[in-house]
Amino acid sequence: MSTVIVGAGIIGISIAYRIAELNPNADITIVSKHFPDSGLLDPEYTSSKAGAHFRPFPSKSAVEYRDSKFTRGTYEKYKKWAVEHPESSIKMIKGIDYLEFGNALYENVAEGYSEVVEDFHVIPKDQLPTGVRFGAEYTTFSVNPHEVMKFMLNSLIIRQKVKVVQREVKSLREVSLLYPGLPIVNCTGNGLLYDGNHDPSCFQIRGQTLLVRAPLEALDYYENHTVTYQLSNGEWCFVIPRPLNGGIIVGGTKDMGGTSLTALDSETQSLISNARVRFPDLFSDGELDILRVNVGFRPARKGGVRLEREVIEGTVIVHCYGFGGSGVEMSYGAAEKAVDLLHSIKVKL
């Protein structure tokens, strides 16, 4: 049976890959305004701007715990790909969390934090950097999102002959008219609906990061570690390597409802200032070698990810959107669930 996927970010491409993995003869069409190459510099195409890595965190709610299971599905898949497909850019490295304030969920290693994660351990307090209240280390993955999306998409186009249609659609009804009778998988990050409206629970989180070049003497460390500081003032400071010579991401901001499409110098200076204190060896002669300032809009949703099916005017729709800043981390685990829903629909049909 044929399937139409709307949206070609990390979620949509992962779902297409999962469908083809289970059925190499599947007839798949991906419809999207942007694909990895065309969307590289568009702030709306967030997947290409991601760091990206897997940073586990303790769950504060049942929804967060559900989402943590999606991250584990991705973790297990990416571990295999790191060995079998190094061209995907996936690399297993050391992850480090530092909190500059007390947090009982982290300190008690609450549900959702350490499960499945290899080599997880809490760092003894006498080994923590000055000003840090809690720390943990583990084995995680880092990935260059642009490269892993191209890896999956090229495989789909060449081996499975998946069709890609570059088109901006205004509603899911438009898609159903273009492809009558076919089930739709809705991977529009901002929750496009059948009638052309958007899910009112969706909102954007504007983020700004720096893509930098590490000094040669510090390159080995920064290519093999991702380190995240949560600051006492609520800000974040992190470094994430982008494998296959993709540089180092220094971040990052989280601006709920921010709308500026262009980089804000005040945020750039704040990122530099925070990094100077916590990652001084990234600087050469007091300067950070900035290759690019990234601006992206993380497609978040109140109440968490929407992953469910519905039927409207006879059109079967599987919704899979609202991942915020965790799209890469949850991508393959969520794809597995979305395809399970799709297959259950096909059985009923």
C-alpha positions in Angstrom: 0.0 0.0 0.0 1.2 3.5 -0.8 1.9 6.2 1.8 2.4 10.0 1.6 4.7 11.7 4.1 4.3 15.4 4.5 7.5 17.0 5.9 11.1 16.1 5.2 12.9 17.0 8.4 14.5 14.4 10.5 11.1 13.0 11.6 9.6 12.6 8.1 12.8 11.1 6.6 13.2 8.7 9.5 9.6 7.5 9.1 10.1 6.9 5.4 13.3 5.0 6.2 11.5 2.8 8.8 8.7 2.0 6.3 11.2 1.0 3.7 13.2 -1.0 6.2 10.1 -3.1 7.0 8.9 -3.3 3.4 11.6 -2.6 0.7 8.8 -2.6 -2.0 6.8 0.1 -0.2 5.5 2.9 -2.4 6.5 6.1 -0.5 6.1 9.7 -1.5 7.6 12.6 0.6 6.1 16.0 0.0 7.9 19.0 1.6 8.7 22.6 1.1 12.3 21.8 2.0 14.7 18.9 1.8 18.1 18.7 3.5 20.0 20.6 0.9 17.4 23.2 0.0 16.6 24.0 3.6 20.1 24.3 4.9 19.9 28.0 5.7 16.2 28.4 6.2 15.4 29.0 9.9 12.1 27.2 9.5 13.9 24.0 8.5 15.2 23.3 12.0 16.6 19.8 11.5 19.7 21.0 9.6 20.6 23.5 12.4 20.6 20.9 15.3 23.8 20.0 17.1 22.9 17.2 17.5 23.4 14.7 20.3 21.4 12.6 22.8 21.3 14.1 26.2 19.1 12.1 28.6 17.2 13.8 31.4 15.0 12.6 34.3 11.3 12.7 33.5 9.1 15.3 35.3 5.8 13.8 33.9 4.3 10.7 32.3 4.6 12.5 28.9 8.3 13.1 29.3 8.7 9.5 30.3 6.9 8.3 27.2 9.1 10.6 25.1 12.2 9.2 26.8 11.3 5.8 25.4 11.5 7.3 21.9 15.0 8.6 22.6 16.0 5.0 23.5 14.8 3.7 20.2 16.9 6.2 18.4 19.9 5.5 20.7 19.8 1.7 19.9 19.5 2.3 16.2 22.2 5.0 16.0 24.6 2.8 18.0 24.3 0.2 15.2 24.6 2.7 12.5 27.7 4.2 14.1 29.4 0.9 13.4 27.7 -0.2 10.2 27.3 3.1 8.5 30.0 5.6 9.5 29.1 7.6 6.4 25.9 8.5 8.3 28.0 10.8 10.5 26.8 9.1 13.7 29.6 8.7 16.3 29.5 7.3 19.8 31.2 9.7 22.2 31.3 10.7 25.9 28.5 12.9 27.2 28.8 15.0 30.3 26.0 16.8 32.2 26.8 19.6 34.7 24.2 21.4 36.8 25.2 24.6 38.6 22.2 24.3 41.0 20.6 21.5 43.0 18.0 19.3 41.4 16.5 16.3 43.1 15.5 14.5 39.9 19.0 14.5 38.6 20.6 13.8 41.9 18.4 10.8 42.6 18.8 9.6 39.0 15.0 9.6 38.6 13.1 7.6 36.0 13.9 8.4 32.4 17.5 9.5 33.0 19.9 6.5 33.0 17.9 3.6 31.5 19.5 1.9 28.5 22.3 4.6 28.4 25.7 2.9 28.5 28.4 3.7 31.0 26.2 6.0 33.0 27.5 7.1 36.3 27.3 10.1 38.6 30.5 12.1 38.9 31.8 12.3 42.5 31.4 15.8 43.9 35.1 16.2 44.6 35.7 15.8 40.8 33.2 18.4 39.7 34.3 21.8 38.2 34.1 24.8 40.5 30.5 26.0 40.9 28.9 22.8 39.7 26.5 21.0 42.0 25.8 17.8 40.0 27.5 15.9 37.2 27.0 12.7 35.3 28.9 11.0 32.4 27.7 8.4 29.9 28.2 7.1 26.4 26.0 8.9 23.9 25.9 9.7 20.2 26.7 12.8 18.3 25.5 13.3 14.7 25.7 15.9 11.9 21.9 16.1 11.2 22.4 17.3 7.6 24.6 14.3 6.8 22.4 11.6 8.5 19.3 13.0 6.7 21.1 12.9 3.4 22.3 9.3 4.2 18.8 8.1 4.8 17.2 10.1 1.9 19.8 9.1 -0.7 19.3 5.4 0.3 15.6 5.8 0.0 15.8 7.5 -3.4 18.4 5.1 -4.9 17.4 1.8 -3.4 13.7 2.1 -2.6 12.9 4.6 -5.4 11.1 6.8 -3.0 9.6 9.8 -4.7 10.3 13.3 -3.4 8.1 16.2 -4.3 9.3 19.7 -3.4 6.1 21.6 -2.8 4.6 23.8 -0.1 1.2 22.6 0.9 -1.4 24.8 2.6 -3.5 22.0 4.2 -3.6 18.2 4.6 -6.8 18.3 2.5 -4.6 19.6 -0.4 -2.4 16.5 0.1 -5.4 14.2 0.1 -6.7 15.7 -3.2 -3.2 15.2 -4.7 -3.0 11.6 -3.5 -6.6 10.4 -3.1 -7.2 7.4 -1.0 -3.7 7.2 0.4 -2.8 7.5 4.1 -0.9 10.6 5.1 1.8 10.8 7.7 1.8 14.3 9.0 5.4 15.4 10.0 4.9 19.1 9.7 6.8 20.4 12.7 4.3 23.2 13.3 1.2 20.9 13.2 -0.5 21.7 9.9 -4.0 20.4 10.0 -6.5 19.0 7.5 -8.4 22.3 7.1 -5.2 24.4 6.7 -5.1 25.7 10.3 -2.3 24.8 12.7 -2.6 22.8 15.9 -3.2 25.5 18.5 -1.0 23.7 21.0 2.0 24.2 18.8 4.5 26.9 19.4 8.0 27.8 18.4 11.2 28.0 20.5 13.7 30.2 18.8 17.3 29.0 19.2 20.6 30.6 18.4 23.9 28.7 18.3 27.4 29.2 17.0 29.2 26.8 14.6 32.9 27.1 15.5 36.3 25.7 14.6 38.2 24.3 17.5 41.9 25.0 17.9 44.0 22.2 16.6 45.4 21.4 20.1 41.9 21.0 21.5 40.3 19.3 18.5 40.6 15.7 19.7 38.7 16.5 23.0 35.9 18.5 21.4 35.4 15.9 18.6 34.9 13.2 21.2 32.9 14.9 24.0 29.6 16.7 24.2 29.3 18.7 27.4 26.2 20.5 28.7 26.1 23.0 31.5 22.7 24.1 33.0 23.4 27.5 34.6 22.0 28.8 37.8 20.4 31.7 35.9 18.4 29.4 33.7 20.7 29.6 30.7 22.4 26.8 28.9 26.0 26.4 27.7 27.0 23.4 25.7 29.3 22.0 23.0 28.3 19.4 20.5 30.6 18.0 17.8 29.2 17.6 14.3 31.0 14.6 12.9 32.5 14.4 9.4 34.3 17.6 9.8 31.1 19.6 10.6 32.7 21.7 13.3 31.6 22.3 16.8 28.3 23.7 17.9 28.4 26.1 20.8 25.0 26.9 22.3 22.5 27.8 23.0 19.5 29.9 23.6 15.8 29.0 24.2 13.5 31.9 23.4 9.9 30.9 23.8 7.9 32.7 21.1 11.0 34.5 19.7 10.4 35.6 16.1 13.7 37.1 14.8 14.8 35.4 11.7 18.2 37.0 11.9 21.0 36.4 14.5 20.9 38.7 17.5 24.3 40.1 18.4 23.3 40.3 22.1 22.7 36.5 22.1 25.9 35.8 20.2 27.9 37.8 22.8 26.1 36.0 25.6 27.0 32.6 24.1 30.6 33.7 23.7 30.8 34.9 27.3 29.3 31.7 28.7 31.6 29.6 26.6 34.7 31.6 27.6 34.2 30.7 31.2 33.4 27.0 30.7 35.3 26.0 27.6 38.3 28.4 27.6 40.4 26.0 25.4 38.0 26.6 22.5 39.4 30.1 22.3 42.6 30.9 20.5 44.3 34.2 21.5 41.1 35.1 23.3 38.9 34.7 20.2 36.4 32.1 19.2 36.7 31.1 15.5 33.0 31.4 14.5 32.1 29.9 11.1 28.4 30.6 11.2 25.7 31.8 13.6 22.7 29.5 13.4 19.1 30.6 14.0 16.3 27.9 14.1 12.8 27.5 15.4 12.2 24.4 17.4 8.7 23.2 16.7 7.3 22.5 20.2 3.9 21.5 21.4 2.0 22.0 24.8 1.3 18.5 26.1 4.2 17.0 24.2 4.5 15.2 20.9 1.4 14.4 19.0 1.7 10.8 17.8 -1.8 9.4 17.0 -4.0 8.6 14.1 -7.4 9.9 12.9 -9.7 9.7 9.9 -11.1 12.9 8.3 -13.4 12.7 5.3 -12.2 9.2 4.7 -8.5 10.2 4.7 -6.3 8.3 7.2 -3.8 10.5 8.9 -1.0 9.6 11.3 0.2 12.7 13.1 3.8 12.8 14.3 4.9 16.3 15.2 5.8 18.7 18.1 9.2 17.4 19.1 10.7 20.8 20.1 14.4 20.6 20.4 14.5 16.8 20.6 13.7 15.9 17.1 16.9 14.1 16.3 17.0 12.4 19.7 13.5 11.0 19.4 13.4 10.6 15.6 13.9 6.9 15.0 12.1 5.7 18.2 9.1 7.9 17.2 9.3 6.6 13.6 9.0 3.1 14.9 5.8 4.0 16.8 4.4 6.0 13.9 4.9 3.1 11.4 3.3 0.7 13.9 0.2 3.0 13.9 0.3 3.1 10.1 0.4 -0.6 9.8 -2.4 -1.1 12.2 -4.5 1.2 10.0 -3.7 -0.7 6.9 -4.8 -4.0 8.6 -8.1 -2.4 9.6 -8.6 -1.0 6.1 
